[in-house]
Amino acid sequence: MNTEEVYNAIILGIRDYFKKNNFQKAVIGLSGGVDSSIAAYLAARALGNKNVTAILMPELGVTSKESIKDAKRLADKLKVKYYEMPINDIIKKISIKRNFFAKSKNGIYAIANLKARIRMSLLYYFANLNNALVIGTSDKSEIALGYTTKYGDNAADILVIGDLWKTEVIEMGKFLKIPSSILKKKPSAELILGQTAEKELGASYAMLDKILKMYIEEDLSMQEIINKGFSKKIVRNVIDRIRLNEHKRRAAMLIRISERSFHGMEWRMPITNGFRE
């Protein structure tokens, strides 16, 4: 991609969206990872550093100390105001009540998703208090694979890097001169101790992006992609994730009773970037 052209288009898009919706301020969850760092950088450049606030919401003991340091350093570099609010106490209060619910093998993932939704709630609480919009930090690879928490980290008012594949996000980071400690860090939501995205997804983002582009942009079938030398297991996993996580890319299903019920109102569904079921 022409990184400079893409950068200018994103800056223009952010400014246009905020102007049309009569907002000046933005808030972003800053984790110290590549996606949130670049999203914060773009928001600060587009809106001005005084109009952007970063919220650091680590889970002490799970979020690495390096990530916290990187987030603070980036906020200082961008000269944006930031607040640090560990979420341990909130998780603890909710976790105490877990025995009231049926035990499930999905418990670890339920708690992990709960953490993402706690962070979302804090961001929107701040946004409501300060008449701000929430900057989303999901990239195109995560959106396609459904590697997000529904109404958690995928809940936002604007997705500034949502049309960039992970490998393109890293290209953008190099263009913006994001610190190498962030760019070289293994992607991780840090919802579970020791978790990394590529380990959980079963392949590197470099490989995943190649498969995603062939399937989504070039419209190749699973067999056609396999014939190009890719592992059948990995290709099937990618395509299954796209299909099974379609619900994460759409608003809640609305059961229509009558066309007249909406009195001419137009209901818009989020763009799915052409992802096939």
C-alpha positions as CSV (number, residue, x, y, z in Angstrom):
1,M,0.0,0.0,0.0
2,N,1.0,3.6,-0.4
3,T,1.4,4.3,3.3
4,E,1.5,8.1,3.1
5,E,-1.7,8.2,1.0
6,V,-3.5,5.8,3.4
7,Y,-2.3,7.9,6.4
8,N,-3.7,11.1,4.8
9,A,-7.0,9.4,4.0
10,I,-7.4,8.2,7.6
11,I,-6.6,11.6,9.0
12,L,-9.2,13.2,6.7
13,G,-11.8,10.5,7.5
14,I,-11.4,11.0,11.3
15,R,-11.7,14.8,11.0
16,D,-14.7,14.5,8.7
17,Y,-16.5,12.1,10.9
18,F,-16.0,14.2,14.1
19,K,-17.1,17.4,12.3
20,K,-20.2,15.8,10.8
21,N,-21.3,14.5,14.2
22,N,-20.4,17.7,16.0
23,F,-17.7,16.2,18.3
24,Q,-14.3,17.5,19.1
25,K,-13.0,15.1,21.8
26,A,-12.0,11.5,21.7
27,V,-11.1,8.8,24.2
28,I,-9.1,5.6,23.5
29,G,-8.0,2.6,25.5
30,L,-4.3,2.5,25.3
31,S,-2.7,-0.9,26.0
32,G,0.8,-0.5,24.8
33,G,0.1,-2.8,21.9
34,V,0.6,-2.0,18.2
35,D,-3.1,-1.4,17.3
36,S,-4.0,0.9,20.1
37,S,-0.7,2.8,19.8
38,I,-1.2,3.5,16.1
39,A,-4.9,4.3,16.5
40,A,-4.0,6.8,19.3
41,Y,-1.3,8.4,17.1
42,L,-3.7,8.8,14.2
43,A,-6.4,10.3,16.5
44,A,-4.0,12.8,18.1
45,R,-2.7,13.9,14.6
46,A,-6.3,14.3,13.3
47,L,-7.9,16.0,16.3
48,G,-5.0,17.6,18.1
49,N,-3.4,16.1,21.2
50,K,-5.5,18.3,23.6
51,N,-8.7,16.7,22.3
52,V,-7.6,13.1,22.8
53,T,-7.5,11.3,26.2
54,A,-6.0,7.8,26.7
55,I,-7.2,5.4,29.4
56,L,-4.8,2.7,30.6
57,M,-6.8,-0.2,32.0
58,P,-4.3,-2.9,32.9
59,E,-5.1,-6.0,34.9
60,L,-2.1,-6.0,37.3
61,G,-0.4,-9.4,37.3
62,V,-1.7,-10.2,33.8
63,T,-0.9,-7.1,31.8
64,S,2.9,-7.0,31.4
65,K,4.9,-4.2,33.0
66,E,6.4,-3.6,29.6
67,S,3.0,-2.9,28.1
68,I,2.1,-0.4,30.8
69,K,5.4,1.4,30.3
70,D,5.0,1.4,26.5
71,A,1.5,2.9,26.9
72,K,2.7,5.7,29.2
73,R,5.7,6.5,27.0
74,L,3.5,6.7,23.9
75,A,1.0,9.0,25.7
76,D,3.9,11.2,26.8
77,K,5.3,11.2,23.2
78,L,2.0,12.2,21.8
79,K,1.4,14.7,24.6
80,V,-2.1,13.4,25.3
81,K,-3.5,13.3,28.8
82,Y,-3.9,9.8,30.2
83,Y,-5.4,8.1,33.2
84,E,-4.4,4.7,34.6
85,M,-7.2,2.6,36.0
86,P,-6.4,-1.0,36.9
87,I,-9.4,-3.2,36.5
88,N,-8.5,-5.8,39.2
89,D,-10.9,-4.6,41.8
90,I,-13.9,-4.7,39.4
91,I,-13.0,-8.2,38.2
92,K,-12.6,-9.4,41.8
93,K,-16.1,-8.1,42.8
94,I,-17.8,-9.8,39.9
95,S,-15.7,-13.0,40.1
96,I,-16.9,-13.5,43.8
97,K,-20.4,-14.0,42.4
98,R,-19.4,-16.6,39.9
99,N,-20.6,-19.4,42.1
100,F,-24.2,-18.2,41.5
101,F,-23.8,-19.3,37.9
102,A,-23.5,-22.8,36.5
103,K,-19.9,-23.9,36.1
104,S,-18.8,-24.2,32.5
105,K,-15.7,-25.2,30.6
106,N,-16.0,-21.8,28.9
107,G,-15.4,-20.1,32.2
108,I,-11.9,-18.9,31.4
109,Y,-13.1,-17.3,28.2
110,A,-16.2,-15.8,29.8
111,I,-13.9,-14.0,32.3
112,A,-11.6,-12.9,29.5
113,N,-14.5,-11.4,27.6
114,L,-15.8,-9.8,30.8
115,K,-12.5,-7.9,31.1
116,A,-12.8,-6.5,27.6
117,R,-16.4,-5.4,28.3
118,I,-15.3,-3.8,31.6
119,R,-12.8,-1.7,29.6
120,M,-15.5,-0.8,27.1
121,S,-17.8,0.3,29.9
122,L,-15.1,2.5,31.4
123,L,-14.3,4.1,28.0
124,Y,-18.0,4.9,27.4
125,Y,-18.4,6.2,30.9
126,F,-15.6,8.7,30.3
127,A,-16.9,9.5,26.8
128,N,-20.4,10.3,28.3
129,L,-18.9,12.5,31.0
130,N,-16.7,14.5,28.5
131,N,-18.9,14.6,25.4
132,A,-16.3,12.5,23.5
133,L,-16.4,9.6,21.0
134,V,-14.6,6.3,21.6
135,I,-11.8,5.4,19.2
136,G,-11.8,1.7,18.2
137,T,-8.6,-0.2,17.9
138,S,-9.5,-3.3,16.0
139,D,-7.8,-4.0,12.7
140,K,-9.1,-5.7,9.6
141,S,-7.5,-9.0,10.4
142,E,-9.1,-9.2,13.8
143,I,-12.4,-8.1,12.5
144,A,-12.4,-10.7,9.7
145,L,-11.3,-13.5,12.1
146,G,-13.7,-12.5,14.8
147,Y,-10.7,-12.2,17.1
148,T,-12.5,-9.6,19.2
149,T,-15.0,-9.5,22.1
150,K,-18.5,-8.7,21.1
151,Y,-19.5,-5.4,22.8
152,G,-16.0,-5.3,24.2
153,D,-13.0,-4.2,22.3
154,N,-15.1,-4.2,19.0
155,A,-17.5,-1.6,20.5
156,A,-16.5,1.8,19.3
157,D,-17.8,4.9,17.5
158,I,-15.1,4.9,14.8
159,L,-12.6,2.3,13.7
160,V,-9.6,4.2,12.5
161,I,-7.5,1.2,11.5
162,G,-10.5,-1.2,10.7
163,D,-9.6,-1.3,7.0
164,L,-6.0,-2.1,7.5
165,W,-4.7,-5.7,7.7
166,K,-2.4,-6.4,10.7
167,T,0.7,-6.4,8.5
168,E,-0.4,-3.0,7.1
169,V,-0.9,-1.7,10.6
170,I,2.7,-2.5,11.3
171,E,3.7,-0.8,8.1
172,M,1.8,2.3,9.3
173,G,3.6,2.0,12.6
174,K,7.0,2.2,10.9
175,F,5.8,5.2,8.8
176,L,4.8,6.9,12.0
177,K,8.0,6.0,13.8
178,I,6.2,4.1,16.6
179,P,8.8,2.8,19.1
180,S,10.3,-0.5,18.1
181,S,9.5,-1.9,21.5
182,I,5.8,-1.7,20.5
183,L,6.2,-2.8,16.8
184,K,8.2,-5.9,17.7
185,K,6.0,-7.0,20.5
186,K,4.0,-10.2,20.0
187,P,0.3,-9.2,19.6
188,S,-1.8,-10.1,22.6
189,A,-5.0,-8.9,24.2
190,E,-3.5,-9.9,27.5
191,L,-6.8,-11.1,28.8
192,I,-5.2,-14.4,29.9
193,L,-1.7,-14.7,31.4
194,G,0.8,-15.7,28.7
195,Q,-1.7,-15.4,25.9
196,T,-0.5,-14.4,22.4
197,A,-2.7,-13.8,19.4
198,E,-0.7,-15.8,16.9
199,K,-0.5,-18.8,19.3
200,E,-4.3,-18.8,19.8
201,L,-5.0,-18.2,16.1
202,G,-2.6,-21.0,15.0
203,A,-0.4,-19.0,12.6
204,S,1.6,-15.8,12.2
205,Y,-0.3,-12.7,11.0
206,A,1.9,-12.6,7.9
207,M,0.5,-16.0,6.9
208,L,-3.1,-15.2,8.1
209,D,-3.2,-12.0,6.1
210,K,-2.1,-13.7,2.9
211,I,-4.9,-16.3,3.4
212,L,-7.4,-13.6,4.3
213,K,-6.6,-11.5,1.3
214,M,-6.9,-14.4,-1.1
215,Y,-10.2,-15.5,0.4
216,I,-11.8,-12.1,0.9
217,E,-10.3,-9.8,-1.7
218,E,-9.4,-12.3,-4.5
219,D,-12.4,-14.5,-3.9
220,L,-10.4,-17.7,-4.0
221,S,-12.0,-20.9,-2.7
222,M,-10.5,-22.9,0.2
223,Q,-9.1,-25.5,-2.2
224,E,-7.6,-22.8,-4.5
225,I,-5.8,-21.3,-1.5
226,I,-4.5,-24.8,-0.4
227,N,-3.3,-25.4,-3.9
228,K,-1.0,-22.4,-3.5
229,G,0.9,-24.3,-0.8
230,F,-0.9,-23.3,2.4
231,S,-1.7,-25.8,5.1
232,K,-5.2,-27.3,4.8
233,K,-5.7,-27.1,8.6
234,I,-4.7,-23.4,8.8
235,V,-6.8,-22.4,5.7
236,R,-9.9,-24.3,7.1
237,N,-9.4,-22.6,10.5
238,V,-9.3,-19.1,8.9
239,I,-12.4,-19.7,6.8
240,D,-14.3,-21.3,9.7
241,R,-13.5,-18.3,11.9
242,I,-14.8,-15.9,9.2
243,R,-18.0,-17.9,8.9
244,L,-18.7,-18.6,12.5
245,N,-17.9,-15.0,13.7
246,E,-20.1,-13.2,11.2
247,H,-22.5,-12.3,14.0
248,K,-19.7,-10.2,15.6
249,R,-19.5,-8.0,12.5
250,R,-23.2,-7.2,12.5
251,A,-25.6,-5.2,14.7
252,A,-28.1,-7.2,16.8
253,M,-30.6,-9.0,14.7
254,L,-33.8,-7.0,14.3
255,I,-37.0,-9.0,13.7
256,R,-39.1,-7.0,11.4
257,I,-42.9,-7.2,12.0
258,S,-44.1,-4.7,9.5
259,E,-42.4,-2.2,7.2
260,R,-44.8,0.4,8.5
261,S,-43.5,-0.1,12.1
262,F,-40.5,2.1,11.3
263,H,-42.3,5.1,9.9
264,G,-39.9,5.6,7.1
265,M,-36.8,5.4,9.2
266,E,-33.7,4.0,7.6
267,W,-31.9,1.3,9.6
268,R,-28.2,1.0,8.7
269,M,-26.2,-2.2,9.3
270,P,-22.4,-2.0,9.8
271,I,-20.3,-2.7,6.6
272,T,-18.9,-6.2,6.7
273,N,-16.1,-5.6,4.2
274,G,-17.6,-8.2,2.0
275,F,-16.8,-11.1,4.3
276,R,-18.6,-14.2,3.2
277,E,-20.5,-16.6,5.3
